[in-house]
């Protein structure tokens, strides 16, 4: 895997990019990123959950209350040999009542390609966000 990181390093990289919210790991274990992943791995060791090579992390990038629009992010992460590698991010804007707005997928080939949290929010929250290559995204 490219850009493999141990748990502490992986959590620090995402925190430095602004992803310091509460996370879910494979739809459970709500906590900070590092604690959520540790709780998941411990549950797998105890046989309470099944260890998989592909993990899904979920967090809210913007939340102002149940009656307000929000931005959420799903991260696809490879886990091998006790190392983590973020491979894809799906960022979407949602509305109370279940409606979805703009959605963007970001393929992550290296940690340098992980967008800052504020940029990830703008990708789906602003009508005409220019990506880092200068092209407009719809």
Residue frames as a rotation matrix with the C-alpha (Angstrom) as fourth column:
UNK 1
0.576 0.817 0.000 0.00
0.817 -0.576 0.000 0.00
0.000 0.000 -1.000 0.00
UNK 2
-0.272 -0.594 0.757 1.08
0.511 -0.756 -0.410 3.55
0.815 0.275 0.509 -0.66
UNK 3
-0.417 0.052 0.907 1.27
-0.493 -0.851 -0.178 5.99
0.763 -0.522 0.381 2.22
UNK 4
0.304 0.443 -0.844 0.81
0.452 0.712 0.537 3.40
0.839 -0.545 0.016 4.95
UNK 5
-0.327 -0.352 0.877 0.73
-0.549 -0.685 -0.479 4.75
0.769 -0.638 0.031 8.49
UNK 6
-0.759 0.131 -0.637 0.44
0.553 0.646 -0.526 3.33
0.343 -0.752 -0.563 11.96
UNK 7
0.135 0.976 -0.172 -2.64
0.942 -0.072 0.329 4.30
0.309 -0.206 -0.929 13.92
UNK 8
0.240 -0.074 -0.968 -1.22
0.645 -0.733 0.216 7.32
-0.725 -0.676 -0.128 15.76
UNK 9
-0.773 -0.594 -0.223 0.40
0.193 -0.555 0.809 8.72
-0.605 0.582 0.543 12.64
UNK 10
-0.631 0.623 0.462 -2.76
0.666 0.130 0.735 8.16
0.398 0.771 -0.497 10.58
UNK 11
0.383 0.801 -0.460 -4.89
0.924 -0.328 0.197 9.98
0.007 -0.500 -0.866 13.17
UNK 12
-0.044 -0.490 -0.871 -2.36
0.445 -0.790 0.422 12.82
-0.894 -0.369 0.253 13.39
UNK 13
-0.912 -0.283 0.296 -2.33
0.372 -0.271 0.887 13.31
-0.170 0.920 0.353 9.60
UNK 14
-0.211 0.918 0.336 -6.12
0.770 -0.055 0.635 13.59
0.602 0.393 -0.695 9.46
UNK 15
0.439 0.339 -0.832 -6.22
0.831 -0.504 0.234 15.85
-0.340 -0.794 -0.503 12.54
UNK 16
-0.493 -0.711 -0.501 -3.65
0.396 -0.697 0.598 18.16
-0.774 0.097 0.625 10.91
UNK 17
-0.887 0.244 0.392 -6.01
0.341 -0.225 0.913 18.45
0.311 0.943 0.116 7.92
UNK 18
-0.698 0.607 0.379 -8.85
-0.680 -0.727 -0.089 19.43
0.222 -0.320 0.921 10.26
UNK 19
0.107 0.734 -0.671 -10.61
-0.295 0.668 0.683 16.06
0.949 0.125 0.289 10.62
UNK 20
-0.884 -0.462 0.074 -10.82
-0.154 0.138 -0.978 16.13
0.441 -0.876 -0.194 14.39
UNK 21
-0.065 0.966 0.252 -14.51
-0.910 -0.161 0.382 15.27
0.410 -0.204 0.889 14.76
UNK 22
-0.117 0.183 0.976 -16.13
-0.561 0.799 -0.217 12.18
-0.819 -0.573 0.009 16.16
UNK 23
-0.506 -0.152 -0.849 -15.90
-0.829 0.359 0.430 9.19
0.239 0.921 -0.307 13.82
UNK 24
0.615 0.540 0.574 -17.65
-0.572 0.807 -0.146 5.89
-0.542 -0.239 0.805 13.28
UNK 25
-0.590 -0.766 -0.256 -15.57
-0.775 0.449 0.445 2.88
-0.226 0.461 -0.858 12.23
UNK 26
-0.896 0.304 -0.325 -17.52
0.055 0.800 0.597 0.37
0.441 0.517 -0.733 10.12
UNK 27
-0.095 0.961 0.258 -20.77
-0.109 -0.268 0.957 1.95
0.989 0.063 0.130 11.37
UNK 28
0.770 0.352 -0.533 -19.89
0.466 0.262 0.845 1.63
0.437 -0.899 0.038 15.07
UNK 29
0.104 -0.789 -0.605 -17.51
0.993 0.047 0.109 2.70
-0.057 -0.613 0.788 17.81
UNK 30
0.668 0.186 0.721 -18.31
0.358 -0.929 -0.091 6.45
0.653 0.319 -0.687 17.96
UNK 31
0.608 -0.550 -0.572 -15.32
0.532 -0.253 0.808 8.39
-0.590 -0.796 0.139 19.28
UNK 32
0.359 -0.627 -0.691 -12.30
-0.692 -0.676 0.254 10.38
-0.626 0.387 -0.677 18.16
UNK 33
0.562 -0.126 -0.817 -10.61
-0.720 0.412 -0.558 8.79
0.407 0.902 0.141 15.14
UNK 34
-0.475 -0.854 -0.213 -7.83
-0.612 0.495 -0.616 7.07
0.632 -0.162 -0.758 17.06
UNK 35
-0.663 0.270 0.698 -10.13
-0.594 0.379 -0.710 5.84
-0.456 -0.885 -0.091 19.84
UNK 36
0.447 0.878 -0.171 -12.78
-0.785 0.293 -0.546 4.64
-0.430 0.378 0.820 17.38
UNK 37
0.356 -0.397 -0.846 -10.23
-0.648 0.548 -0.530 2.61
0.674 0.736 -0.062 15.42
UNK 38
-0.737 -0.644 0.206 -8.68
-0.574 0.434 -0.695 1.21
0.358 -0.630 -0.689 18.62
UNK 39
-0.286 0.720 0.632 -12.09
-0.704 0.289 -0.648 0.18
-0.650 -0.631 0.425 19.94
UNK 40
0.658 0.507 -0.557 -12.90
-0.753 0.429 -0.498 -1.53
-0.013 0.747 0.664 16.64
UNK 41
-0.020 -0.766 -0.642 -9.57
-0.577 0.534 -0.618 -3.39
0.816 0.358 -0.453 16.55
UNK 42
-0.791 -0.222 0.570 -9.96
-0.611 0.342 -0.714 -4.46
-0.036 -0.913 -0.406 20.20
UNK 43
0.179 0.935 0.305 -13.47
-0.766 0.327 -0.553 -5.76
-0.617 -0.135 0.775 19.48
UNK 44
0.580 -0.052 -0.813 -12.06
-0.673 0.532 -0.514 -7.75
0.459 0.845 0.274 16.56
UNK 45
-0.526 -0.845 -0.096 -9.37
-0.580 0.439 -0.687 -9.22
0.622 -0.306 -0.721 18.82
UNK 46
-0.673 0.351 0.651 -12.06
-0.566 0.323 -0.758 -10.30
-0.476 -0.879 -0.018 21.31
UNK 47
-0.918 0.315 0.241 -14.12
0.396 0.760 0.515 -11.83
-0.021 0.568 -0.823 18.49
UNK 48
-0.215 0.874 -0.436 -16.95
0.444 -0.310 -0.840 -9.31
-0.870 -0.375 -0.321 18.92
UNK 49
0.621 0.319 -0.716 -16.49
-0.486 -0.560 -0.672 -7.88
-0.615 0.765 -0.193 15.42
UNK 50
0.651 -0.356 0.670 -14.93
0.638 0.734 -0.230 -9.13
-0.411 0.578 0.705 12.19
UNK 51
-0.025 -0.773 -0.634 -11.62
-0.073 -0.631 0.772 -7.67
-0.997 0.065 -0.040 11.05
UNK 52
0.772 0.268 0.576 -11.70
0.551 0.170 -0.817 -6.61
-0.317 0.948 -0.017 7.43
UNK 53
-0.301 -0.925 0.231 -9.01
0.906 -0.202 0.373 -5.27
-0.298 0.321 0.899 5.12
UNK 54
-0.599 0.202 0.775 -11.31
0.351 -0.804 0.481 -2.46
0.720 0.560 0.410 3.94
UNK 55
-0.474 0.394 -0.788 -12.63
0.800 -0.182 -0.572 -0.14
-0.369 -0.901 -0.229 6.63
UNK 56
-0.037 0.500 0.865 -15.18
0.579 -0.695 0.426 2.63
0.815 0.516 -0.264 6.35
UNK 57
-0.689 -0.148 -0.709 -14.84
0.667 -0.512 -0.541 5.73
-0.283 -0.846 0.452 8.51
UNK 58
0.068 0.735 0.675 -17.65
0.722 -0.503 0.475 8.26
0.688 0.455 -0.565 8.71
UNK 59
-0.529 -0.145 -0.836 -17.70
0.734 -0.574 -0.364 11.74
-0.427 -0.806 0.410 10.19
UNK 60
0.692 0.693 0.202 -19.65
0.720 -0.638 -0.273 14.95
-0.060 0.335 -0.940 9.88
UNK 61
-0.437 -0.846 0.306 -17.61
0.866 -0.487 -0.110 17.82
0.242 0.217 0.946 8.48
UNK 62
-0.870 0.272 0.410 -20.37
-0.306 -0.952 -0.018 20.34
0.386 -0.142 0.912 9.13
UNK 63
-0.296 0.803 -0.518 -23.22
0.782 0.515 0.351 19.97
0.549 -0.301 -0.780 11.59
UNK 64
-0.868 0.048 0.494 -25.41
-0.217 -0.931 -0.292 22.80
0.446 -0.361 0.819 12.90
UNK 65
-0.549 0.711 0.440 -28.41
-0.543 0.096 -0.834 20.81
-0.635 -0.697 0.333 14.15
UNK 66
-0.553 0.357 0.753 -30.98
0.449 0.889 -0.092 18.32
-0.702 0.287 -0.652 12.96
UNK 67
0.521 0.853 0.029 -33.00
0.537 -0.302 -0.788 20.97
-0.663 0.426 -0.615 11.13
UNK 68
0.473 -0.462 -0.750 -30.02
-0.610 -0.786 0.099 22.37
-0.635 0.411 -0.654 9.18
UNK 69
0.855 -0.282 -0.435 -28.07
-0.264 0.486 -0.833 21.15
0.446 0.827 0.341 6.12
UNK 70
0.591 -0.692 0.413 -24.96
-0.339 0.252 0.907 19.12
-0.732 -0.676 -0.086 6.95
UNK 71
0.402 -0.561 -0.724 -21.84
-0.787 0.193 -0.586 17.79
0.469 0.805 -0.363 5.24
UNK 72
0.688 -0.179 0.703 -20.66
-0.380 0.737 0.559 14.24
-0.618 -0.652 0.439 5.88
UNK 73
0.096 -0.763 -0.639 -17.66
-0.968 0.078 -0.238 12.28
0.232 0.641 -0.732 4.76
UNK 74
0.922 0.048 0.385 -17.14
-0.127 0.974 0.185 8.56
-0.366 -0.220 0.904 4.23
UNK 75
0.138 -0.950 -0.280 -13.53
-0.987 -0.157 0.046 7.46
-0.088 0.269 -0.959 4.03
UNK 76
0.968 0.051 -0.246 -12.42
-0.102 0.975 -0.199 4.16
0.229 0.218 0.949 2.55
UNK 77
0.270 -0.882 0.386 -9.32
-0.959 -0.213 0.185 2.89
-0.081 -0.420 -0.904 4.33
UNK 78
0.488 -0.264 -0.832 -7.14
-0.141 0.917 -0.373 -0.14
0.862 0.299 0.410 3.63
UNK 79
0.470 -0.345 0.813 -5.86
-0.871 -0.030 0.490 -1.89
-0.145 -0.938 -0.315 6.74
UNK 80
0.821 -0.316 -0.475 -2.99
0.093 0.896 -0.435 -4.35
0.563 0.313 0.765 6.34
UNK 81
0.042 -0.889 -0.455 -0.14
0.752 0.328 -0.572 -5.34
0.658 -0.318 0.682 8.62
UNK 82
0.193 0.168 -0.967 -1.32
0.917 -0.381 0.117 -2.88
-0.348 -0.909 -0.227 11.29
UNK 83
-0.848 -0.442 -0.293 -1.01
0.281 -0.843 0.458 0.02
-0.450 0.306 0.839 8.81
UNK 84
0.241 0.965 -0.107 -3.72
0.550 -0.227 -0.804 2.34
-0.799 0.135 -0.585 7.51
UNK 85
-0.886 -0.453 0.095 -3.98
0.320 -0.451 0.833 3.87
-0.335 0.769 0.545 4.05
UNK 86
0.026 0.896 -0.444 -6.78
-0.044 -0.442 -0.896 6.26
-0.999 0.043 0.028 3.05
UNK 87
-0.691 -0.297 0.659 -7.79
0.554 0.368 0.747 5.46
-0.464 0.881 -0.090 -0.54
UNK 88
-0.548 0.585 0.598 -11.04
0.472 -0.374 0.798 7.34
0.691 0.719 -0.071 -1.21
UNK 89
-0.828 0.385 -0.407 -13.28
0.195 -0.483 -0.854 9.98
-0.525 -0.787 0.325 0.31
UNK 90
-0.388 0.793 0.470 -16.98
0.708 -0.070 0.703 10.48
0.590 0.605 -0.534 -0.48
UNK 91
-0.898 0.064 -0.435 -18.16
0.240 -0.757 -0.608 13.90
-0.368 -0.651 0.664 0.63
UNK 92
-0.456 0.803 0.384 -21.83
0.650 0.006 0.760 14.81
0.608 0.596 -0.525 0.46
UNK 93
-0.900 0.318 0.298 -24.20
-0.422 -0.805 -0.416 17.52
0.108 -0.500 0.859 1.51
UNK 94
-0.606 0.733 -0.309 -27.44
0.674 0.680 0.288 16.40
0.421 -0.034 -0.906 3.14
UNK 95
-0.581 0.537 0.612 -30.64
-0.503 -0.827 0.249 18.03
0.640 -0.163 0.751 4.26
UNK 96
-0.750 0.418 0.513 -33.01
-0.395 0.340 -0.854 17.34
-0.531 -0.842 -0.090 7.14
UNK 97
0.374 0.926 -0.046 -35.66
-0.668 0.235 -0.706 14.94
-0.643 0.295 0.707 6.00
UNK 98
0.289 -0.333 0.897 -33.14
0.240 0.933 0.269 12.80
-0.927 0.137 0.350 4.12
UNK 99
0.993 0.091 0.073 -32.50
0.093 -0.234 -0.968 14.76
-0.071 0.968 -0.241 0.93
UNK 100
0.158 -0.986 0.060 -29.03
0.722 0.157 0.673 14.69
-0.673 -0.063 0.737 -0.58
UNK 101
0.792 -0.024 -0.610 -27.30
-0.325 -0.863 -0.388 17.55
-0.516 0.505 -0.691 -2.35
UNK 102
0.538 -0.676 -0.503 -23.99
-0.705 -0.034 -0.709 17.64
0.462 0.736 -0.494 -4.15
UNK 103
0.840 -0.362 0.405 -21.68
0.016 0.761 0.648 14.64
-0.543 -0.538 0.645 -3.75
UNK 104
0.524 -0.764 -0.376 -17.99
-0.789 -0.270 -0.552 14.46
0.320 0.586 -0.744 -4.57
UNK 105
0.932 -0.362 0.033 -15.57
0.329 0.879 0.346 11.53
-0.154 -0.311 0.938 -4.62
UNK 106
0.545 -0.838 -0.042 -11.89
-0.836 -0.538 -0.112 12.14
0.071 0.096 -0.993 -4.01
UNK 107
0.846 -0.401 -0.351 -9.40
0.326 0.910 -0.256 9.42
0.422 0.103 0.901 -4.92
UNK 108
0.757 -0.593 0.275 -6.48
-0.619 -0.515 0.593 9.61
-0.210 -0.619 -0.757 -2.51
UNK 109
0.756 -0.560 -0.338 -3.22
0.147 0.650 -0.746 8.34
0.637 0.514 0.574 -4.00
UNK 110
-0.409 -0.859 -0.308 -1.10
0.609 -0.006 -0.793 9.98
0.679 -0.512 0.525 -1.28
UNK 111
-0.020 0.399 -0.917 -1.66
0.962 -0.241 -0.125 11.84
-0.271 -0.885 -0.379 1.96
UNK 112
-0.860 -0.329 -0.389 -0.86
0.217 -0.928 0.304 15.08
-0.461 0.177 0.870 0.12
UNK 113
-0.808 0.575 0.129 -4.11
0.064 -0.131 0.989 14.61
0.585 0.808 0.069 -1.80
UNK 114
-0.215 0.744 -0.633 -6.32
0.974 0.212 -0.081 14.64
0.074 -0.634 -0.770 1.31
UNK 115
-0.081 0.210 0.974 -8.19
0.294 -0.929 0.224 17.96
0.952 0.305 0.014 1.16
UNK 116
-0.987 -0.106 0.122 -8.23
-0.064 -0.439 -0.896 20.24
0.149 -0.892 0.427 4.17
UNK 117
-0.531 0.834 -0.148 -11.56
0.759 0.391 -0.520 19.88
-0.376 -0.388 -0.841 5.97
UNK 118
-0.122 0.495 -0.860 -12.61
-0.053 -0.869 -0.492 23.42
-0.991 -0.015 0.133 5.02
UNK 119
-0.646 -0.158 -0.747 -11.93
-0.730 -0.158 0.665 22.68
-0.223 0.975 -0.013 1.34
UNK 120
-0.940 0.341 -0.025 -13.84
0.326 0.917 0.229 19.39
0.101 0.207 -0.973 1.55
UNK 121
-0.249 0.884 -0.395 -16.87
0.577 -0.192 -0.794 21.27
-0.778 -0.425 -0.462 2.91
UNK 122
-0.188 0.141 -0.972 -16.63
-0.506 -0.862 -0.027 23.88
-0.841 0.487 0.234 0.14
UNK 123
-0.970 -0.223 -0.094 -16.56
-0.197 0.504 0.841 21.14
-0.140 0.835 -0.533 -2.50
UNK 124
-0.608 0.794 -0.013 -20.19
0.724 0.561 0.402 20.34
0.326 0.235 -0.916 -1.77
UNK 125
-0.071 0.586 -0.807 -21.41
0.832 -0.412 -0.372 23.45
-0.550 -0.698 -0.458 0.06
UNK 126
-0.280 -0.086 -0.956 -20.56
-0.238 -0.959 0.156 26.18
-0.930 0.271 0.248 -2.45
UNK 127
0.694 0.720 0.020 -22.26
-0.155 0.178 -0.972 26.36
-0.703 0.671 0.235 -5.83
UNK 128
0.912 -0.409 -0.040 -19.08
0.013 0.125 -0.992 26.66
0.411 0.904 0.119 -7.90
UNK 129
0.685 -0.710 0.166 -15.99
-0.215 0.021 0.976 25.41
-0.697 -0.704 -0.138 -6.09
UNK 130
0.616 -0.592 -0.520 -12.73
-0.620 0.043 -0.783 25.45
0.486 0.805 -0.341 -8.04
UNK 131
0.935 -0.340 -0.097 -10.57
0.341 0.794 0.503 22.44
-0.094 -0.503 0.859 -7.28
UNK 132
0.402 -0.850 -0.340 -6.81
0.054 -0.348 0.936 22.75
-0.914 -0.395 -0.094 -6.90
UNK 133
-0.399 -0.527 0.750 -6.37
0.770 0.252 0.587 22.34
-0.498 0.812 0.305 -10.65
UNK 134
-0.833 0.053 -0.551 -8.44
-0.163 -0.975 0.152 25.47
-0.529 0.217 0.820 -11.33
UNK 135
-0.784 0.611 -0.108 -11.37
0.032 0.213 0.977 23.68
0.619 0.763 -0.186 -12.95
UNK 136
-0.408 0.731 0.547 -14.89
-0.907 -0.395 -0.147 24.23
0.109 -0.556 0.824 -11.73
UNK 137
-0.979 0.176 -0.105 -16.64
0.191 0.968 -0.160 21.30
0.074 -0.177 -0.981 -10.06
UNK 138
-0.362 0.922 0.135 -20.40
-0.559 -0.331 0.760 20.87
0.746 0.200 0.636 -10.31
